């Protein structure tokens, strides 16, 4: 059997593997994963590890009755993160590096580029990047929320060939295997649509924050960037042997034939829109040579500045595209509110496109 040809892979390890009893890190499952990382590196494959589990790892250090509060979970994450990093580091005879991220880091283009450069530099020097969401400082506005989607964003940022999401399930089934004895494992998914999402049940682990739905979301993000994605059972040692033999032990999601360019993918799947511009009609009618002009704007919602990501919506509510704004909401609001004035008409003639062709990402579902 022909082996998979990987240059760079991202592994996502769930909380249930890190701290299965929620009483600190345990090596029971992590040792096998660590050995897989060592074997991959020995074959010249670069590895990036996205490791959940800081809250679960630090949970045992705090009173049981206080664990439900957000503040207490942040404290558990702070304590558990050091324990988790120490556990991983013990398995390797090569250096590792900790990178803690929030969605605020990823959706800011300058910081996103900085993250890419840091990861590339670590890999170039043989250092294993270990990445987790920064639960200690993140807020509702800044959090990704689950490490499945975070791992897909990291895989895209790192230009990885494959994303492997390890959890306590064998892969994607056609129905919930915990409730249906006749559930069938789906070894290969060509494309992700609503029927695939309909197969997703609830989370099977009380330790983690993501269920099958977040794993499919992650697969959609990754495959659109040309990244082959796996959902795999990390509790089974044979999973890792079969991967190295070129076999698929779980569910594999095939990448797009024509992946999104890096900047367009970032805008579509990572950046949050800071505001919205409403145009008349469909995207074809509202654009000329891939641009949106100021005289096509019907309304402007929210506050945004030059360079912020915005949503372009039609006047019937359809989401058309995400794009980088060439002008602030303040200026565009003025033009939209004074459309018939002579001064506004002169401004429309003097300014360039609101959105440029190179900075727009059409939303396929529109």
Buried (B, 14 or more C-beta within 10 A) or exposed (E): EEEBEBEBBBBBBBBBBBBBEBEBBBEEBBBBBBEBBBBBBEEEBBBBBBBBBBBBBBBBEBEEEEBEEEEBBBBBBBBBBEBBBEBBBEBEEEEBBBBBBBBBBBBBBEBBEEBBEEBBEBBEEEBBBBBBBBBBBBEEEBBBBBBBBBBBBBBBBBBBBBBBBBBBBBBBBBEBBEEEEEBEBBEEBEEBEEEBEEBBBEBBBEBBBBBBBBBBBBBBBBBBBBBBBBBBBBBBBEBBBBBBEEEBBBBBBBBBEEBBEBBBBBBBBBBBBBBBBBBEBEBEEBBEEBBBBBEBBBBBBEEBEEEBBBBBBBEEEBBBBBBBBBBBBEBBBBBBEEEEEEEBBEBBEEBEBBBBEEBBBBBEEE
